[in-house]
Amino acid sequence: MVKFTKQFEGQLVPEWKDASVDYSQLKKDLKKIHLLTNGVENKHTETSLIKTIKSSIGNLSLFGNKEREHSRAIKVHRKLASSGRNSDVYETELLAKVADDTHAAKEFFMCLDTQLNKVNQFYKTKEKEFLERGECLKKQMEILIELKDAFKQKQANGESSQESKEDDSISCTILCEEDSIRSRTEQTELQESCLEDLENNGTEALESPRSEEQIKINNENENSKLRTVSGRVFSCQGKNLTIKIPLTNPSRTFSAISYMIKEDLINQSSSKKSGPDGVNKLRISKKKLSHAEKMIKGALAELYKGLNYLKTYRNLNMLAFMNILKKFDKVTGKQILPIYLKVVESSYFNSSDKVINLSDEVEEWFIKHFAGENRRKAMKYLKPHHRKESHSVTFFIGLFTGCFVALLAGYIIVAHLTGIMFGLLFLHLFLYGCNIFMWRKARINYSFIFELGSENELKFRDVFLICTASMSVITGVMFAHLSLLAKGYSFGQVQVIPGLLLLVFFLILICPLNIFYKSSRYRLISVIRNIVFSPLYKVLMLDFFMADQLCSQVPMLRNLEYIACYYITGSYATQDYGYCMRVKYYRDLAYAVSFLPYYWRAMQCARRWFDEGETSHLVNLGKYVSAMLAAGTKVAYEKERSIGWLCLVVAMSSIATIYQLYWDFVKDWGLLQRNSNNPWLRNQLMLRQKYIYYFSMVLNLVLRLAWLQTVLHSSFEHVDYRVTGLFLAALEVIRRGHWNFYRLENEHLNNAGKFRAVKTVPLPFREVDEED
């Protein structure tokens, strides 16, 4: 049977752990009472027959006052909430001796009262937050329903004007923007949204969990920067409203700009045809309204998830109070459970039913308006089922691992160019599987940080299966390559095999069939697209995390560029391995590929600064600029090997390394805090052994210096430079896999510090006042 402590901690929402009952501390306080009670019993053992008889008579007496004694053992005082407090406060008073050590019992009940007050306070705060979200979403739903009813009414009336033939839209009357504030009572119903091409990108408007306050920052700076596109103000339900769509991708940005230019032209022409009251005809297309519907749909799903988290929070904490009180009664022999449990049951977090009612309302809204009265379809979206872990996955991991080791043992001496490239890639993938295993073991909510749904989240077994199966295929193809050469096949024909292997992997990546983890593959493709066009896309946590991984895969990218040149130029048929290294423009292209990951990451920092306005992103941009300068000086040194360029390479590489080490330790890992309870670490640590953090900092320093050796382009005696390069590249990949754990640990602690467990979704309809 699993111990309740492990079960309790395993089912808690990780970000809300600090707001839950500290069951471990209560067990420690109870253990003190237990040890003292055992000590007294061993010291004063009752062996007297008279005492035994008295005790038995007392237990069997019908006139005993046992129940009244237990009822008078404690009394829980409830202090009503005042203006300075959000919830009631409970204090326990000991009316009788409930344990041999009264001081230890007082400490226990003081801790128990603190936990109850903490749970009540947190529950009330979160309940208020979700109720406000629910009220806001209710208003959004009413506006959306009103607009959708207008479309249905248009279809029922059978309008066949030229405008309706060109576009499935409705017309509405609205005052010009210049007159909307002056003539607020004359505004009528609807207004046009902002973008044309939004239907396929609705889900990307979800805000990242790491930046819940980002909406406030955007609202403060939206007058000076183009972050959202506002349509004209329109009147609905007696309020001035506008539709705001976040510009998260290039299509929305370009569509927004073209829309504003088009609207200005239309407004100029329509103002001449408007009536005496200055009323214009505007249209709202169905496509534009569908995007607002998707945003509200996503917000409802996140609200429902948060309400379920809060219900789980209540049930688990109720169980924690019951279990600890049972243990107290067992240790002391008193009947405190009925008395204190009655107080817990009547406390706010257990008696309030607002969360349950709101959860039922959200279900009804979703079933009625988004699922066509189909409850199963609605619950499939609101409560997605996680893919069950199968034992067959573990079996195939072992099978492919054995195949890979056996095949690699026979090929260990030969260095093949595809083997080098795939070796770095799948080493990185293997380390990512190790990261997932450690994140799950440390209760780090990586799926929430990366915004991964149940359909595209890979478990660590899935990652290991992909890694071992792929490397088994690669080593098998390498053996086939050697066998064909030994049998006398022409070199040009045999050299096609590695290119075909690359093509097969690429086709699997883009395969539209629902096989080989389709949702995860397509999510990877979308992330790579966001990275390549990073200045044009809103940067999420997964985007810049993946871009950081590419910064450690520069040798693999250069190998990929070389292989592309090798096959495109036909060098494989002539066995001319050095052609792509001799030709100037191919060599310059290889240097450009080395710069690309740092350039993409720098552009992401620039975009985050543009969106959020925080100067720390500009400082982070400087880190990648320093890496590009160091790489640039290295390229110049390779062309002109002089003492001056060598000194410049050493200087720039040292500055870049120090810059990166500072950012790793202080910003990415959150360590080196002077006033921390843990010397030179941080106050909260996910790992219990502190020495692991000190060792990790030293290891990161050593591996960063190994990266510095690649900048200096040093090599060992009697060792081929390609082997040296592969070894140093593997060390950089290992450093990145090691860095990943602490990066997400810091991000998780930041989320837990602010109790962020659900996403904040921007809503399309926003109320504006007269000043705006």
C-alpha positions, 0 to 999 in steps of 0.5 A: 500500500502506498503511503499517504504522504507520497500519494498526497504529494503525487496528486497535488498541483505542483505549482500549488504545493506551497499553498497546500497542507504541509503534511510532512511538518505536521508528521514531524510535530506528531513524531515528537509527541509520539517519542515523548509519549513512548518515553513516559510509558517506558518510564512509568509502566503500570503494573499494579492490579488495582490501577488495571481494575480501575481503568477497566471499570472506568471504560465499562461504566455507564456513568463515565464522563469520557465523552464529556472529557473528550469534548472538553479536550480542545476548543477551536476559536473562530475569528471572523474576517476583518477588513484587513483579512480575506478569510476567517482565522482559527485558533485552538485552545487546549482545555485538557491535557491531550498529550504527555508533553503539553508544549509539543501538543500546543506546537502541533495544534498551532501548526495545524491552525496555520495550515487550515488558515493558509488553505482557506486563504489560498482557496478564497483567493483562487476562487475569487480569481476564477469567479472573476474570469467566469464573469468576464467569460460570461459577458464575452459569451453573451456578445459572441452569441449576439453576433452569431444570432445576427448571422443566423438572422441574416441567413433566415432573411435570405439577403442576396445583395452584392456584398453578401455574395462576395463575402459571408458577412453581415452589415451593421450601422455604426458611427464613425470613430471620430463621432463614437465618443461624442455620440455614445448613445447613437452607437448601435450593434456591431463592428468589424474585426481586424484580420482576414486570415485568422481561422487556422491560427486561433489556438496560438493566441494562448499566453505563455504561463511564464508571463501572466502579467504580460497582458498588463504590460501590453495594455500600458504600451499599446499606444506606442507599439503595434501589438494588437489591432483594434477595430472601431468601437461598437456598442453592444449591451449598452457598452463601448467595445472593441475587438483586439486580436494579438499579433502572434504570427506574420500572417496576422501582422501583414493582414492587420496592416493591409486591413487598416489601409483598406479600412481607411480607403473604405471609410474615406469613400463611405463618409461621403455617402453616409447619412446626416447622422454620420452613420456608416455601413460596416461588415463583420465576416464569419471568418473573423468572428470564428477567431474570436470564438476560438479564443473564447473556447480556449479561455473556457477550457483553461478556466475549466482546468483551473476549476478542476485543479481547485476541486482537487486541491480541496479534496486532497487537503481535506484528506490530509486533515483527516489522516493527520488527526487520525494519527494524532488520536492513535498516538495520544489515545484521545478522540480529537478527530470528531471535534477538529474535523467538524471545524474543518468541514465547516471552514470556507474551503470545504463548505463553499460550492461556488467553484462546483457551480461555476464548473457546471456552468462552464460545462453547460456553456461549452456543450450548448455553444461549442459542442452542438449539445454533444456532451461526450464531444465537449468533455473530450475537449475539456478533459483530454485523456492522456495516452496510457504508458504501455509495457510494449514501449519498454520492451522495444526500448530494450530490444532496439538498445541491444540491436544498436549496441551490437551493431555499433560494436562492429562499426566503432572504428569507422567514422562515417559522416552521417553517423557523426551527424546523427550521433550528435542529434540522437545523443541530444534526444537521449539526454532530453529523455533523461531530462523528462525522467528527472523533471517528472521525478522532481515534480517539475511541470514541464508540460505546462511550461512548454504548453504541451497538450496531452496529444503532443506530449512525449513521455520519457519512454517514448523519447527513448524508443525513438532514440534507440529505434533510430540509431538501430536503423542508422547503424544497420544502414551503415553495415549495409553500406560497408557490405555493399562496398565489400561485394564490389558495388560501384562507389557512386551507387553505394554512396546514395544510401546515406542520402536516401536515409536522410530523405526517409527521415525527412519524409517521416517528419512531414508524413501526414498520416497519423503514425509515428507521433504525428502531433509531436512531429507537427508541433516540432515543425511549427516550433522550427518555423517559429525559430526561423522566422523568429522576429515575426512570431510571438516567442513562447517558452518552447520556442526559445528553449528549442533555439537554445538547443540549436545553439549547441548543435552548430556542428550538426548543422554544419555537417548537414550543410556539408552533406547537402553540398556533397549530394547536390554538387554530385561529389558523391559520384566523383569521391571528391570529399574536399570540393565543398571545403575548397569552393569559397561560397560553400565555405562561406555558407558553412560559416553562415550556418554557424551564425544562424542559431545565435542570430535566431536566438538574438531575434527572439530576444528582440521580439520579447523585448518588443512585446514585453518591454523588459530591458533584461531581454536586451541584455540577453540579446547581448549574450548572443551577439558576443557569441557571434562576435567570438565566432566571427573573430575565429573565422577571421583568424582561420583566414589570416593566422596572425598573433593579432587575430589570435589575441582577439579570438582569445579576448572575445571568446573569454568575454563571451564565455564569462557572459554566458556563465553569468547568465547560466548561473544567475538568470537561467538557473536562479543561483548565486543569490547572496542572501539565500538560505542555501549559501550561493544557491536559492531559497527553494531547491527541488533536489535535496542534496545541495552538493549537486548544485555546486557540482553542476556549476563546476561541471558547467564551467568546465564544459563551457571551457570545452566550448572555448576550445572549439573556438580556439580550434585546438587539436590533440597530437596524433588524433584526427581533427574530426575526432577532436571536433566530434568529442568537443561537440558531444561535450557541448551537447552533454552540457546543454542536456545538463543545463536543461534540467536547472533551466526548467527547475528555475522556471517551475519555481517562478510559476510556483512562487506566483501559483500559476497553474493555468494559462491566461488567455486574452479575450477578443472583446474589450470594453473601452472608456471615453478617454480611450 
